[in-house]
Amino acid sequence: MLSQELLEILRCPACVREKDGLLEFYQESWLICQDCDRKYPVVEDIPVMLIDEGDKWVKVAVKDLPLPPPAMK
């Protein structure tokens, strides 16, 4: 489980320079950017905050995100 302290400081790496890049913690499995809608998986309690990974999920509706997220390859 991610600590509340970590959740408070994490920001979307694609947005943080131009916007707030605030993230919503969804189903303890995803971090969703409130600005750009990129979705970053949390795999084994580790947030995968790579822009390329967020890009993979940007067009997937929140309700369609896999729970748990797929493991990284």
C-alpha positions, 0 to 999 in steps of 0.5 A: 500500500502506498503511504499517504505522504508519498501520494501527496508528493507524487505528480504526473511527470508529463504535466508537472512543469506546466500544470499541477499534475495532481493524481487521483489514487484509484482502486489502490491500483492506478494513479490518474492525472487530473490534467492530462488523464494519463493513467499510471499503474501501481504494480506490487505497491510501486507506482510506475511513473513513466510517461510512456506507460501513462501514454499507453492508458490515456484513452482507456476509460477509468471503468475499463482499467484492469484490476490489478494492472498488468505486470511490467514486461 
